[in-house]
């Protein structure tokens, strides 16, 4: 980081997931202060790229009141890399919608005034046949 760049305080929802880990690594490598927020966030971050600082807050992402408090902690940005666990495929969609709804409700109720970025997948996009990508026969579940 150059002296002209500002050190940001950034919350990452879902810091231990595939996308969340990459986001945390990138932010730390650029010298930012990262707070991992999830039900069971890593307490420390073991990376050789680390030049910023990492801390964590244990918050159930379906608990709107707890999220409001977390989001009101003076973050310059909040990055949502939340995804429901793949261990329960039967309720994956429902848990994803519920989680994102709670996050949206909490964000709007909080006093967060910085940026909010959400990382999503392509599964919800519609293809030429008007079906969602996730419903295509050749959708690559093996990538998960």
N, C-alpha and C positions, 0 to 999 in steps of 0.2 A: 504494500500500500504506500502510495506517495503521501507526502505531508499535506497535499491539497485535498486528499480524499477524506471524507468524514467517516468515522467509525460508527456503524449503525448497531442498534440494539434490535435484534430480530427474533421473533418467536417462530418456531417450526413445529407445526402440529403433525404428529406421526414421524418423529425423528429417527426411528429405528426401522422404518420400512425401506423398500428399495429406493424410491425417489427421495424420501426424507433424508436418508444417509448421504446421498450425493449432494443434496442441498446444504446440509450441515457442513460437510467437508469443504465445499466451495466457499461458503461464508467464512468459515474459520481460516481457510487459506488466504483470504483477503483481509484478515485482521478484524473481523466484526465480532461482536458479542452476541452469542446465540443462546437462546433458552429453548430447550426441547420440552414440548408439552404433550403428554399422553398419559394414559393410565399407568403405564410402567416404563417411563422414559429411562434411557441410560443415565446413570448418575455422573459418569465421566465420559469423555470422548477420547479414545485412543487412536490418534492419527499422527503421522509424521508431518502432515501439512499444517498442523495447528500453529497459528500465530495469533488468533483471536482467543476469546474465552468462551467456555461452555458451562452452562448450569442447567438445571432441570426443574420442572414443576410437575408433580403428579396430579393430573386432573382427568376425570372421566369425561370424555368428549361428548357424551350424551347428557351431561349434567349442565344445563344452561346457566344456572346461577354461578357455578364454579368457573365456567368459561368466561362469564361477564367479568368476574374479578380478575381472572388471568389476563384477559384482553385489555383491561384498564391499567396495565402496569407500565405504561409509557413506552411502548414499542414504536420504533420508526416504521417497522413493517411486520406483517404476520404472513407467513407462508403456510398454506394448508396443503399438506401432503397426506392427509387422512385417507385411509382406505379400510374397509371392514376386513376382519380376518378371513382368510380363504379356507379356514378349517370348517366352516359351515356354509357350503355352497348353496344349500336350500334357501337360506335367508340372506344371502349376500346382497342382493339388490335392496331389499327392505332395510337392512342395517346401514347400507350406504346412504340411502335417502334420509333415514332418520338422523344419522350422524351429521350429514351436511345441513339438514334443516336446523338442528340444534346449534351448529356452528354459526349459521346465518343469523338466527334469532339472537344469539349471544353477541355477535359482532354489532348488530344494530342497536342493542341495548347497552353496549359498553360505551366508554368515552374515547375509544380508539380513534385517532384522527390521521394515522399514517396510512401507508399502502396496505392493501390486502391482495395477495396473489394466491390463486388456487391452481393446483396441478391436477389435471384430469387425464383420463385415458381416452382412447378413440372408440371404445366399445359402444358408446351411446350415439355415435354419429350414424346417419342414415346413408345407405348405399343406393345405387341406381334403382334397385328393385323395391325401394321404400322400406326395406327391413333394416333394423339396426345391425351394425357390424357384429356385435356380440351374438346375434341370432343367425349369422351365416354359417353354413355347414363347414367351411374351411377356417373358421376363427381358431386361432392358435392358442388353445388352452395350455398346451405344453410349455409355452413361454412363462407361465406362472410357476 
